[in-house]
Amino acid sequence: MSKLLDPRNWASWRPFGIGLRKPNNYLELWKAFRSVKGNRGYAWRILNQGTCDGCALGTQGMRDWTMDEIHLCNIRLRLLPLNTMPALDITLLRDISGLVGKKSAELRELGRLPYPMLRRAGEPGFTRISWDEALRVAADGLRDARFGAYLTSRGVPNENYYAAQKAVRALGTNSVDNAARICHSPSTVALKQTIGAAATTCSYTDWIGSDLIVFIGSNPSNNQPVAMKYLYHAKKAGTRIAMVNAYREPGMDKYWVPSNAESAVFGTKITDEFFGVNVGGDIGFLNGVLKHLIENDWVDKEFVDQRTTGFEELRRELAGQTWEELEALSGASRDDMLRLATLLGEARSAVLVWSMGITQHAYGEDNVRSIVNLALARGFVGRDKCGLMPIRGHSGVQGGAEMGAYATGLPGGLPITPENAAKFTEMWGFEVPTTPGLTATDMIDAAHRGELDALVSSGGNFLEVLPDPAYCREALSRLRLRVHIDIVLSSQMLVPSEGDVLLLPAQTRYEMVGGVTETSTERRIIFSPEVEGPRIGEAWPEWKIFTELAARTNPEISSKIAFSGTPQIRAEIERAVPFYRGIADLRKFGDNVQYGGRHLFADGRFQTPDGLGRFSVVRPPALKRPDGAFMVATRRGKQFNSMVHERRDGFNGAMREAVLMSEYDADRLGLPDGAPVELRSGERTYRGKILRAPLMPGNLQIHWPEGNVLLDESRRSPDARIPDYNALVTVRPL
């Protein structure tokens, strides 16, 4: 990689991009410094000694395994107050009428939850109780009840996931799910079916020096900022970067990496080639690209013949899909498809990266299958500078499913079958249910129908992450018992209920005795030690909360689910999940192990029964868009998951109420920037203000979670059961 200055990659000749719209990363440092006043020593130790609880790139302190440079992103800085803030004043919870209606950011800023709190039906607020009383109330509500448990991905370590799912299954149900359900579950399904492993096949080091990186429905500039440093080095090494998206994301067009002098001063042109597609048009576009690869004889025939199956069936299917059909669905031209096919055909190596823009559709599994088809056709798996990468936005997502905190999977990602259930029945000493449980969305449906009695929610906020908040609110209110485990308040805790609502205070990963582990996007299991600092009230680690809840509910299984600490949990994980071999030996800062090595399938065999990768016949979805209608997608701004940090996105200037629309559509409708409009989808409505943006005509974007009011809660993908975070709408000027 060249260390010389390269003006060809500069975003601007203006020093530090003065006068241009872009985030001020140095201001972020100042804000972080101010936000941890009184606990700056502790915050500094977290940054230097802990594994980041933000996105899933994974660190050891402020360094990683991709390059020998400092890593400190805005997301991690914005999470510092959550990890260092003092306890909230519990008298504020005696009557919550003054808290109802506050934004989640305002509730979080009140401070950490310090003690167990209970609100009985009809009471104005919460009362402090002891842990013993809290466990008794929870056990009484869970015993013989129809219940489910949900764990969010916010910094939840592997140990908490593993102990929680074991405790839930000890109580006789597989209805335990986690945040992976609503982000990458289609990737899990499709990758398991096609290559046999639900994980990225390569490492971040493969980005740097690859001939080509293709981002499809993914925006790391907002969601994984450290990745932009990797892309800076990739550009220096000659890598070309392509982007397939409905919106030309400004942060993926030009980015100023604050810790690299050249990029900090002149910025970096990130995307070399942009391919605009309609929201929901990815299959049409990617099938067209593959059709070109086949017609131009750019397929790696040796790889396809020796290492895959199903190619001929797919080839025949694509031959029957017309260019007119693929163009109409994708919104892209046949020539655009040829342009990407040419890049892929000429590349000796490539990494394909995708995220929520691909998965959060009613046909998310087929979206992922179409990406896998491209990689298999070119042999971009199992070797240097190549791979399939479903990039993770949260540090707990990859490990959550692999630990078995999944309604449709056991530890190790094993499907729930009588045979696999019997394996864990023998290992754990109690009967493991043999059929899948309720997914996160299924739990809300069951609660809404009155078919769920209790919900244990560890973190998360269904009112913000799922479609149709009013529907979720009604479902939550109908439960006889809700147990909310978290470090701060959330709006779903304040929803009145027909029964008891318990708030149980949890510890952060940095407070847990014995340390914990996370699994990064590149399959690296990383140890994060306990960090010396203040401790909040009577907060417990979540692994202890779940095991104590189960033991109180059914004392007969207490000895079978008890753990003395996180080292014992890691030892059991190693026995339960063979490919996590080495996790039991992680004990100190910097300890890590990358399961599968740098590349999966480097031996030439996939993890399928016959060792072959599987091509999938993917047919374009039948998307009908009436004249005058728009397809609207929900996007992320200045936020982490549903935690909104700023009302304005520094990359594009969009306020939270912005409705992003193409200039073509805005001119056609006579809508200037700032024009108030109403979006309508059936009876659902959303009001916002127009912001012209480099977006494909016929498509709109609004912020998530604010835009969830437009989403149909019944639209989900067939296998993964992920909600569809898009809607067909009409636009009415106000």
JOWOZI-V239462 format. One record per pair of residues at least 12 apart in sequence whose C-alpha atoms are under 8 Angstrom apart, sorted by the first residue. I is the first residue (numbers start at 1). J is the second residue. D is the distance in Angstrom with one decimal. If there is no record, write none. Layout:
# JOWOZI-V239462
i->{I I}
j->{J J}
d->{D D}
This chain:
# JOWOZI-V239462
i->{1 1 1 1 2 2 3 5 6 9 9 9 9 9 10 10 10 10 10 11 11 11 11 11 11 12 12 13 14 14 15 15 16 16 16 16 16 17 17 17 17 21 21 21 21 22 22 22 22 22 23 23 24 25 25 26 28 28 29 29 32 32 32 32 35 35 36 36 36 36 39 39 42 42 42 42 42 43 43 43 45 45 46 46 46 47 47 48 48 48 49 49 49 49 49 50 50 50 50 50 50 51 51 51 51 52 52 53 53 53 53 53 53 53 54 54 54 54 54 54 54 54 54 55 55 55 55 55 55 55 56 56 56 56 56 56 56 56 56 56 56 57 57 57 57 57 57 57 57 58 58 58 58 58 58 58 59 60 60 60 60 66 66 70 71 71 72 73 73 74 75 75 75 78 82 82 82 82 82 83 83 84 85 85 86 86 86 87 87 87 87 87 87 87 88 88 88 88 88 89 89 90 93 93 93 94 94 94 94 95 95 95 96 96 96 96 97 100 100 101 102 103 104 104 104 104 105 105 105 107 107 107 107 108 108 108 110 111 112 112 112 112 113 113 113 113 113 113 113 113 113 114 114 114 114 114 115 115 115 115 115 115 115 115 116 116 116 116 116 116 116 116 116 116 117 117 117 117 117 118 118 118 118 118 119 119 119 120 120 120 121 121 121 121 121 121 122 134 134 135 135 135 136 138 138 138 138 138 139 139 139 139 140 141 141 141 142 142 142 143 143 145 145 145 146 146 146 146 147 147 147 147 147 147 148 148 148 148 148 148 148 148 148 149 149 149 149 149 149 149 149 150 150 150 150 150 150 150 150 150 151 151 151 151 151 151 151 151 151 152 152 152 152 152 152 153 153 153 153 153 153 153 153 153 154 154 154 154 154 155 155 155 155 155 156 156 156 156 157 157 157 157 157 157 157 158 158 158 158 158 158 158 158 159 159 159 159 159 159 160 160 160 161 161 161 161 161 161 162 162 162 162 162 162 162 162 163 163 163 163 163 163 164 164 164 164 164 165 165 165 165 166 167 167 167 167 168 168 169 169 170 170 170 170 170 170 171 171 171 172 172 172 173 173 173 174 174 174 174 174 174 174 174 175 175 175 175 175 175 176 176 176 176 176 176 176 177 177 177 177 177 177 178 178 178 178 178 178 179 180 180 180 180 181 181 181 181 181 181 182 182 182 183 183 183 183 183 184 184 184 184 184 185 185 185 185 186 186 186 186 186 186 186 186 187 187 187 187 187 189 189 189 190 190 190 190 191 191 191 193 193 194 194 194 194 194 194 194 195 195 195 195 195 195 196 196 196 196 197 199 199 199 199 199 199 200 200 200 200 200 200 200 200 201 201 201 201 201 201 201 201 201 202 202 202 202 202 202 202 202 202 202 202 203 203 203 204 204 205 206 206 206 206 206 207 207 207 207 207 207 207 208 208 208 208 208 208 208 208 209 209 209 209 209 210 210 210 210 210 210 210 210 211 211 211 211 211 211 211 211 212 212 212 212 212 212 212 212 212 212 213 213 213 213 213 213 213 213 214 214 214 214 214 214 214 214 215 215 215 215 215 215 215 216 216 216 216 216 216 216 216 216 217 217 217 217 217 217 217 217 217 218 218 218 218 218 218 218 219 219 219 219 220 221 221 221 222 222 222 222 223 223 223 224 228 228 229 229 231 232 232 232 232 235 240 240 241 241 241 241 242 242 242 242 242 243 243 243 243 244 244 244 244 245 245 245 245 245 245 245 246 246 246 246 246 246 246 247 247 247 247 247 248 248 248 248 249 250 250 251 252 252 253 253 253 254 254 254 254 254 255 255 255 255 256 275 275 276 276 276 276 277 277 277 277 278 278 278 278 278 278 278 279 279 279 279 280 280 280 281 281 281 282 282 282 283 283 283 283 283 283 283 283 284 284 284 284 284 284 285 285 285 285 285 285 286 286 286 286 287 287 287 287 288 288 288 288 288 289 289 289 289 290 290 290 290 291 291 291 292 292 292 293 293 293 294 298 298 299 299 299 300 300 300 301 303 303 303 303 304 304 304 307 307 307 307 307 308 308 308 308 308 309 309 309 309 310 310 310 311 311 311 313 314 314 314 314 317 317 326 329 329 331 344 345 349 349 349 349 350 350 350 350 351 351 351 351 351 351 352 352 352 352 352 353 353 353 353 354 354 354 355 355 355 359 360 360 360 360 360 361 361 361 361 361 361 361 362 362 362 362 362 362 362 363 363 363 364 364 365 365 365 366 369 369 369 370 370 372 372 373 373 375 375 376 376 381 381 382 382 382 382 382 382 383 383 384 387 389 390 391 392 392 395 395 395 396 396 398 398 398 398 399 399 399 401 402 403 403 406 407 407 407 407 408 408 408 409 411 411 412 412 412 412 416 416 416 417 417 418 418 421 421 428 428 429 430 430 439 441 441 441 441 444 444 444 445 446 447 447 447 447 448 448 448 448 448 448 449 450 450 452 453 453 453 454 454 454 454 454 455 455 455 455 456 456 456 456 457 457 457 457 458 458 458 458 459 459 459 459 461 461 461 462 463 463 464 464 464 464 465 465 465 466 466 466 467 467 467 467 467 467 467 467 468 468 468 468 468 468 469 469 470 471 473 473 476 476 476 477 477 477 477 478 478 478 479 479 479 480 480 480 480 481 481 481 481 481 482 482 482 482 483 483 483 483 484 484 484 484 485 485 485 485 485 486 486 486 486 487 487 487 487 488 504 505 505 505 506 506 506 506 507 507 507 507 507 508 509 509 510 510 510 510 511 511 511 511 511 512 512 512 513 513 513 514 514 514 514 514 514 515 515 515 515 515 515 515 516 516 516 516 522 523 523 523 524 524 524 524 525 525 525 525 525 526 526 526 526 526 527 527 527 527 527 527 527 528 528 528 529 529 529 544 547 547 567 570 570 571 571 579 579 580 581 625 628 629 629 629 629 629 630 630 630 630 630 630 630 631 631 631 631 631 631 631 632 632 632 632 632 632 632 632 633 633 633 633 633 633 633 634 634 634 634 634 634 634 634 634 635 635 635 635 636 636 637 637 637 637 638 642 642 654 656 656 656 657 657 657 657 657 657 658 658 658 658 658 658 659 659 659 659 659 659 659 660 660 660 660 660 660 660 660 661 661 661 661 661 661 661 661 661 661 662 662 662 662 662 662 662 662 662 663 663 663 663 664 665 665 666 671 671 672 672 672 673 673 673 673 674 674 674 675 675 675 675 676 676 676 676 676 677 677 677 677 677 677 678 678 678 678 679 679 679 679 680 680 680 680 681 681 681 681 681 682 684 684 684 685 685 686 686 686 708 710 711 711 711 711 712 712}
j->{209 233 236 237 236 237 236 262 236 235 236 268 269 270 263 266 267 268 269 254 255 266 267 268 269 266 267 266 265 266 265 266 256 264 265 266 267 256 265 266 267 650 651 652 653 251 255 650 651 652 650 651 650 74 258 258 74 77 74 77 77 78 80 81 80 81 80 81 84 85 84 85 84 531 532 533 534 80 83 84 531 532 61 510 531 61 62 60 61 62 61 528 529 531 589 510 528 529 530 531 589 518 526 527 528 76 395 76 154 155 156 394 395 396 75 76 79 154 155 393 394 395 640 75 223 224 392 393 394 395 224 391 392 393 394 395 396 397 519 520 521 224 226 227 392 395 520 521 522 395 518 519 520 521 524 526 526 526 528 589 590 204 205 259 226 259 226 225 226 225 225 639 640 645 108 111 112 487 488 508 510 534 111 112 111 112 536 110 111 112 113 114 536 537 110 111 112 113 114 110 111 128 125 126 127 124 125 126 127 124 125 126 124 125 126 494 124 491 494 491 491 491 489 490 491 643 643 644 645 488 489 490 491 488 489 490 489 488 487 488 489 536 486 487 488 489 504 505 506 536 539 505 536 537 538 539 128 129 130 504 505 537 538 539 128 129 130 131 134 502 503 504 505 538 129 134 502 503 504 134 500 501 502 503 500 501 502 499 500 501 496 497 498 499 500 501 496 502 504 548 549 552 552 481 483 502 549 553 549 550 552 553 553 454 480 481 454 481 553 553 554 452 453 454 451 452 453 454 175 452 453 454 455 456 173 175 176 438 443 452 454 455 456 168 175 176 177 455 456 457 458 176 177 178 179 440 455 456 457 458 176 177 178 179 405 457 458 459 460 178 179 396 458 459 460 178 179 180 394 395 396 397 400 460 394 395 396 459 460 394 395 396 508 509 395 396 509 518 396 399 400 509 516 517 518 396 399 400 403 516 517 518 519 516 517 543 566 569 570 541 542 543 399 400 403 404 405 543 400 403 404 405 411 543 569 573 543 544 546 547 561 569 405 542 543 546 547 403 404 405 406 561 546 547 550 561 546 550 432 433 430 431 432 550 557 561 550 553 554 431 432 433 432 433 437 406 407 408 433 435 436 437 438 406 407 436 437 438 439 405 406 407 437 438 439 440 405 406 407 438 439 440 397 400 401 405 406 440 397 397 398 400 401 406 439 440 720 721 722 360 722 723 355 356 359 360 722 355 356 359 390 392 359 720 721 722 359 364 365 368 717 719 720 722 359 364 365 368 390 365 719 720 365 366 368 369 368 369 372 608 614 369 372 608 613 614 615 616 606 607 608 612 613 614 606 607 608 613 607 389 390 398 521 522 523 387 388 389 390 391 521 522 523 381 382 387 388 389 522 599 600 601 381 382 385 386 387 388 389 522 598 599 600 522 598 599 230 522 385 351 384 385 386 387 230 231 234 239 351 385 386 230 231 233 234 235 237 239 385 234 237 238 239 385 234 238 239 349 350 351 385 386 238 239 240 347 348 349 350 385 239 240 241 242 343 344 347 349 350 351 239 240 241 242 350 351 352 353 241 242 243 244 350 351 352 353 241 242 243 244 352 353 354 243 244 245 352 353 354 355 357 358 243 244 245 246 354 355 356 357 358 245 353 354 355 356 357 358 249 251 252 355 252 251 252 255 251 636 637 638 393 636 640 393 255 257 257 260 270 257 263 268 270 270 271 272 270 271 272 273 271 272 273 274 275 271 273 274 275 274 275 276 277 274 275 276 277 278 279 357 276 277 278 279 695 696 699 276 693 694 695 696 274 276 694 695 694 651 652 651 270 271 269 270 271 267 268 269 270 271 267 268 269 270 268 332 336 331 332 695 696 330 331 332 696 329 330 331 332 696 698 699 631 632 633 699 329 330 361 329 330 331 330 358 367 330 366 367 370 618 619 620 621 325 326 327 329 330 620 326 327 329 330 332 337 337 370 371 374 318 326 370 618 323 326 334 337 338 337 338 340 341 341 373 374 377 315 318 319 337 338 341 341 342 345 315 345 378 345 377 378 377 378 379 377 376 377 378 379 376 377 379 604 605 611 612 613 376 612 613 614 615 612 613 614 615 614 615 616 614 615 616 617 615 616 617 618 617 619 620 620 623 696 378 378 380 384 385 386 380 385 386 387 380 385 386 387 388 389 371 375 387 388 389 388 389 390 391 389 390 391 390 391 392 722 722 723 724 725 726 716 717 722 723 724 725 726 715 716 717 718 722 723 724 621 717 718 717 722 717 719 720 618 615 616 618 616 618 388 615 615 616 387 388 613 615 600 601 599 600 601 602 603 604 599 602 599 599 521 521 521 520 521 518 519 520 518 519 519 520 521 523 518 519 520 413 577 573 577 439 436 437 438 439 436 437 439 436 576 577 576 577 578 579 434 435 436 434 435 434 435 433 434 560 561 560 557 560 721 466 721 722 723 472 475 476 475 475 475 476 478 479 471 472 474 475 476 478 475 478 479 479 479 480 481 479 480 481 482 483 479 481 482 483 482 483 484 485 482 483 484 485 484 485 486 542 484 485 486 487 490 491 492 492 491 492 642 705 706 708 642 705 708 708 713 723 708 709 710 711 712 713 723 725 708 709 710 711 712 713 708 709 709 713 492 495 492 495 497 495 496 497 498 497 498 499 497 498 499 497 498 499 500 497 499 500 501 502 499 500 501 502 501 502 503 504 501 502 503 504 503 504 505 506 542 503 504 505 506 505 506 507 508 505 539 538 539 540 539 540 541 542 536 539 540 541 542 541 528 530 528 529 530 531 530 531 532 533 535 529 530 541 530 565 566 529 530 565 566 567 587 527 528 529 530 566 567 587 528 529 530 566 594 594 595 596 592 593 594 595 583 592 593 594 595 586 590 591 592 593 586 587 588 589 590 591 592 588 589 590 587 588 589 563 561 562 584 583 584 583 584 595 596 595 595 728 730 698 728 729 730 731 698 699 700 728 729 730 731 698 699 700 726 727 728 729 699 700 701 702 726 727 728 729 699 700 701 702 725 726 727 701 702 703 704 705 707 708 725 726 701 702 703 704 703 704 649 654 656 703 650 704 705 691 702 703 706 687 688 689 702 703 706 688 689 690 691 702 703 688 689 690 691 700 701 702 690 691 692 693 695 700 701 702 690 691 692 693 694 695 697 699 700 701 692 693 694 695 696 697 698 699 700 692 693 694 695 697 697 698 692 690 733 690 691 692 689 690 691 692 689 690 691 689 690 733 734 688 689 690 733 734 689 690 731 732 733 734 731 732 733 734 729 730 731 732 710 729 730 731 710 727 728 729 730 729 709 710 711 709 710 707 709 710 725 727 724 725 726 727 724 727}
d->{7.8 7.5 6.1 4.6 6.0 6.4 7.8 6.9 7.7 7.3 8.0 5.5 5.2 7.8 7.4 5.5 5.5 4.7 5.7 5.8 7.4 6.0 4.7 4.8 4.9 5.4 6.3 5.8 7.8 6.6 5.0 5.8 7.6 5.9 4.2 5.9 7.1 8.0 7.1 6.6 7.0 6.9 6.4 7.0 7.5 7.9 7.9 5.4 4.9 7.5 4.5 6.0 7.8 7.2 6.5 7.6 6.5 7.5 7.9 7.3 5.7 6.5 7.3 8.0 7.9 6.1 7.1 5.8 6.7 7.2 6.3 7.7 7.1 7.9 7.2 5.5 7.8 6.5 7.8 6.5 6.8 7.7 7.5 7.1 6.4 5.5 6.3 7.6 4.0 5.8 4.7 7.5 7.2 7.0 6.7 6.8 5.2 6.3 7.8 7.1 7.6 7.9 7.2 7.1 5.0 6.8 7.5 7.3 7.0 4.5 8.0 7.5 5.6 7.9 6.3 5.6 7.4 7.4 6.7 7.8 5.8 5.7 7.9 7.8 7.2 5.9 6.8 4.6 4.1 5.0 7.9 7.9 5.5 5.8 5.0 4.0 7.3 7.8 7.5 4.7 5.4 7.5 7.7 7.7 7.8 7.5 5.5 5.9 7.5 7.3 8.0 7.6 5.2 7.7 7.7 7.4 7.8 7.7 7.8 7.1 5.4 6.2 5.3 7.4 6.6 8.0 7.3 5.9 5.9 7.3 7.6 7.9 6.7 7.4 7.8 7.9 7.6 8.0 7.9 6.6 7.9 7.9 6.0 6.6 5.7 6.0 7.0 7.9 4.9 4.3 6.0 5.7 6.2 7.3 5.3 4.1 5.3 6.2 7.1 7.6 7.7 7.8 5.5 5.3 7.5 6.8 4.5 5.1 6.3 4.9 4.3 7.2 6.4 5.2 7.9 7.2 7.3 7.4 6.7 8.0 7.8 7.7 7.9 5.9 6.2 7.4 7.0 6.8 7.4 7.6 5.6 6.3 7.6 5.6 5.7 7.1 7.9 6.4 5.5 4.8 7.6 7.2 7.4 5.4 5.2 7.0 7.7 5.2 7.7 7.8 7.7 5.8 5.6 4.4 5.7 6.0 6.6 7.5 7.7 6.8 5.8 6.1 5.4 6.6 6.0 5.7 6.4 6.2 6.5 7.2 5.6 4.7 6.1 7.9 5.6 7.7 5.8 5.0 6.7 7.5 7.1 5.9 4.7 6.4 5.8 5.2 6.5 6.4 4.7 6.5 7.3 6.0 5.6 5.0 5.8 7.9 7.8 7.2 8.0 7.4 6.0 6.7 6.9 7.6 7.3 7.7 6.9 7.8 6.3 7.4 5.7 4.3 6.9 7.1 7.4 6.0 6.6 7.9 6.6 5.5 7.4 7.9 5.9 6.9 7.4 5.2 5.2 6.5 7.4 5.7 5.7 4.6 5.5 7.7 7.9 4.9 5.9 7.1 6.5 7.7 6.7 5.1 6.4 7.4 6.4 4.7 6.4 5.8 4.6 5.8 7.7 5.7 4.9 5.3 7.8 6.6 7.8 6.3 4.8 6.0 7.9 6.4 4.6 6.5 7.8 6.0 4.6 6.2 7.0 5.4 4.8 8.0 6.3 5.3 5.0 6.9 5.4 7.4 6.1 6.8 4.5 5.4 7.3 8.0 6.4 6.9 6.3 7.4 7.8 7.3 5.7 5.5 7.7 6.9 7.5 5.2 7.2 7.9 6.0 7.5 8.0 6.9 6.1 5.5 5.1 7.4 5.6 6.5 6.5 7.1 5.7 5.7 7.5 6.4 7.0 6.7 6.3 6.1 6.7 7.7 5.7 4.4 7.8 5.8 6.1 7.5 5.8 7.4 7.9 5.0 6.6 6.7 7.8 7.9 7.7 7.4 5.3 8.0 7.1 6.8 7.6 7.2 7.3 7.7 5.9 5.3 6.8 7.8 6.3 4.9 7.8 7.0 6.2 5.4 5.7 6.2 7.8 7.0 6.1 7.2 6.4 7.2 6.9 7.4 6.9 7.6 6.6 7.9 7.2 7.4 6.7 6.2 7.7 6.1 6.6 7.8 5.5 7.7 6.4 7.4 5.9 4.3 7.3 7.8 5.2 7.4 4.0 4.6 6.6 5.7 5.6 5.1 7.0 7.2 7.2 7.9 5.4 4.3 5.1 7.8 5.8 5.8 8.0 6.6 7.4 6.1 6.2 7.2 6.7 5.4 7.6 7.3 7.0 8.0 7.5 7.1 7.2 7.5 6.1 7.3 5.3 6.7 7.9 6.1 6.6 6.6 7.4 7.4 7.2 6.1 7.6 7.9 7.5 5.4 7.9 6.7 5.7 5.4 4.5 7.0 8.0 7.6 5.3 7.2 6.9 7.9 6.5 6.0 6.9 6.7 7.2 6.5 5.5 7.5 6.2 5.8 7.7 7.6 7.8 7.8 7.4 7.5 7.5 7.7 5.6 4.6 6.7 7.5 5.6 6.1 6.2 7.4 5.0 6.5 6.3 4.3 4.7 7.9 6.3 7.5 7.2 7.7 7.6 7.8 7.1 7.3 5.6 4.4 6.0 7.6 6.7 6.0 7.2 6.9 6.9 5.3 5.5 6.5 7.7 5.5 4.9 7.6 8.0 7.5 7.8 6.7 5.1 6.9 7.1 6.6 5.9 4.6 6.6 5.1 5.7 6.8 7.7 6.8 7.7 7.6 6.2 4.0 6.4 7.9 7.2 7.4 6.2 7.9 6.8 6.1 7.9 6.9 7.3 6.3 4.1 7.8 6.4 7.0 7.4 5.7 5.2 6.4 5.6 6.7 7.5 8.0 5.6 5.6 5.8 7.3 4.7 7.0 7.2 4.9 6.1 5.6 6.5 5.3 5.8 7.7 5.5 4.8 5.7 7.4 7.7 7.6 6.5 6.5 4.6 6.5 7.3 6.4 4.9 6.2 5.5 4.9 6.0 7.3 6.0 4.7 5.7 7.4 7.5 6.4 4.9 6.0 7.8 6.3 4.7 6.1 6.3 4.8 5.8 6.0 4.7 6.2 7.5 6.1 4.8 7.2 7.3 7.0 8.0 6.4 5.3 8.0 5.7 5.8 6.4 3.9 5.4 7.8 7.2 5.2 4.8 6.6 6.1 7.9 7.2 7.9 6.9 7.9 7.7 5.3 6.0 7.8 7.2 7.4 6.9 7.1 6.1 8.0 7.2 6.5 7.5 7.0 6.1 7.9 7.0 7.7 7.6 6.7 7.3 7.4 7.6 6.2 6.8 5.1 5.3 6.6 5.6 5.8 4.6 5.8 7.6 6.6 6.4 4.9 6.0 6.2 4.8 6.0 6.8 7.8 6.5 5.4 5.7 7.7 7.9 7.9 5.2 4.9 5.4 5.9 5.9 5.5 7.5 7.0 7.8 5.9 4.4 6.5 7.2 7.5 5.7 6.5 8.0 5.9 6.4 5.9 5.7 6.1 6.0 5.3 5.2 6.7 5.6 4.7 5.5 7.6 5.5 5.3 6.7 6.8 6.1 7.6 6.9 7.5 6.5 7.9 6.3 5.2 5.3 5.7 6.7 7.3 5.3 5.3 7.8 6.3 7.7 6.6 6.4 7.4 6.8 6.6 7.9 7.5 7.4 5.2 3.9 6.9 6.1 7.6 6.7 7.4 7.5 5.8 6.3 7.7 7.8 5.9 7.9 7.7 4.5 6.9 5.6 5.0 5.9 6.4 7.3 7.8 5.2 6.8 6.4 7.6 6.4 7.1 7.7 7.1 7.6 6.8 7.9 7.2 6.4 7.2 5.8 7.9 4.8 6.2 6.6 5.1 7.0 7.8 6.2 7.9 7.8 6.2 7.4 7.4 6.0 6.2 5.8 7.8 6.8 7.7 5.3 7.6 7.5 5.3 5.4 6.0 5.0 6.0 7.9 7.8 7.8 7.7 5.7 6.9 6.4 7.3 7.1 7.1 7.6 5.1 6.2 7.5 4.7 4.4 5.7 7.1 6.3 6.3 5.2 6.2 6.0 5.0 6.9 7.9 5.6 7.9 6.9 6.9 6.5 4.9 7.7 6.8 7.9 7.7 7.7 7.4 7.9 7.6 7.4 6.3 7.7 5.7 5.3 6.1 6.3 4.8 6.8 7.2 6.8 4.8 4.7 6.0 7.1 7.6 7.5 6.3 5.1 6.0 6.4 4.7 5.8 6.4 6.6 5.1 6.2 5.8 5.9 7.3 8.0 6.5 6.4 5.4 5.7 7.9 7.3 6.6 7.3 6.8 4.4 6.4 7.0 6.3 4.9 4.0 7.2 7.2 6.8 5.1 7.6 5.3 7.3 6.4 7.9 7.4 7.5 7.4 6.2 7.9 6.3 7.2 7.4 6.5 7.4 7.5 5.6 6.8 7.6 7.2 7.4 7.4 7.9 7.4 5.5 5.7 4.8 4.4 7.6 7.0 6.5 6.0 7.6 8.0 8.0 7.8 6.0 7.9 5.6 6.5 6.9 6.3 6.4 7.0 5.9 6.6 6.7 7.8 6.5 5.2 7.9 6.5 7.9 7.6 7.7 7.6 5.7 4.7 5.9 5.4 5.0 6.5 7.6 7.5 6.6 6.1 7.3 4.9 7.6 7.7 6.1 6.0 5.9 5.5 6.4 4.8 7.6 6.5 5.5 6.6 8.0 6.7 7.4 7.6 7.6 7.8 7.6 7.9 7.8 6.5 5.9 7.4 7.2 8.0 5.0 6.8 6.5 6.4 7.7 7.7 6.5 4.0 7.5 6.8 7.7 6.7 7.6 6.8 5.2 5.3 6.6 5.6 5.9 4.6 5.7 7.9 7.4 6.5 5.0 6.3 6.0 4.6 6.1 7.6 7.6 6.1 5.0 6.1 6.0 4.5 6.0 8.0 7.1 5.9 4.9 7.7 6.7 7.3 5.9 7.0 7.5 6.2 6.4 5.4 7.7 7.6 6.7 6.3 7.9 7.0 7.6 7.5 4.9 6.5 7.6 5.0 6.2 5.1 7.3 7.2 5.7 4.8 6.8 5.8 6.5 5.9 6.9 6.3 7.9 7.9 7.6 6.9 8.0 7.2 7.0 6.4 5.7 4.2 6.2 6.1 5.7 8.0 6.5 6.2 6.4 7.2 5.6 4.1 6.3 7.9 5.3 4.9 5.9 7.8 7.8 6.4 4.8 6.2 6.0 4.7 6.1 7.3 7.6 6.0 4.9 6.1 6.0 4.7 6.0 6.2 7.7 7.6 6.6 5.6 5.2 5.6 5.2 6.6 7.3 7.9 7.7 7.1 4.7 6.4 4.8 5.0 5.6 6.0 8.0 5.5 5.5 5.0 7.1 7.6 7.6 7.3 7.3 6.7 4.9 5.2 5.4 6.3 7.7 8.0 7.1 7.9 5.5 6.3 5.8 7.5 7.5 6.9 6.5 6.7 5.6 6.3 7.9 7.0 5.6 4.1 4.9 6.8 8.0 7.5 5.3 6.4 7.9 6.6 7.6 5.5 5.9 7.7 6.6 5.6 4.0 6.4 7.1 5.4 5.3 6.0 7.5 7.8 7.2 6.3 4.4 6.8 6.0 6.8 6.7 6.3 6.5 5.5 6.0 7.5 6.2 7.8 7.7 6.3 6.0 7.9 6.2 6.4 6.9 6.1 5.0 7.3 4.7 6.2 7.5 6.3 7.6 7.4 6.8 7.3 6.6 5.6 4.9 7.5 5.1 5.3 6.6 5.7 5.3 6.1 7.7 6.6 4.9 6.1 7.0 5.8 4.7 6.3 5.7 4.4 5.3 7.2 5.6 5.4 6.2 6.8 7.8 6.3 4.8 6.5 6.5 4.6 6.8 5.7 5.1 5.3 5.2 7.7 6.4 7.7 6.2 6.4 6.3 6.0 4.9 5.5 5.9 5.9 5.4 7.9 7.8 6.8 7.3 7.2 6.2 7.1 7.9 6.1 7.7 7.6 4.8 6.1 7.4 7.2 7.9 5.6 5.0 5.8 5.9 6.3 7.4 5.9 5.5 4.8 5.7 6.7 5.9 5.1 6.1 4.9 5.8 5.8 7.5 5.5 5.0 6.4 6.7 6.2 5.1 5.7 7.8 6.3 7.6 6.9 5.2 7.1 5.6 5.3 5.8 4.8 6.2 5.5 7.9 7.6 7.7 5.5 6.6 7.4 8.0 6.5 6.1 7.1 7.0 7.1 7.9 7.0 7.9 7.9 7.4 5.2 5.0 6.2 5.0 5.0 6.3 5.3 5.3 7.4 7.9 5.7 4.4 6.5 6.2 5.5 5.9 7.1 6.6 5.5 4.4 5.1 5.8 5.1 6.3 6.7 6.0 5.6 4.8 6.5 7.4 5.2 5.4 6.7 6.2 6.9 6.1 4.7 6.8 8.0 6.6 5.3 7.8 7.0 6.0 6.9 6.9 6.6 7.5 6.8 7.4 6.4 6.6 6.0 7.6 7.6}
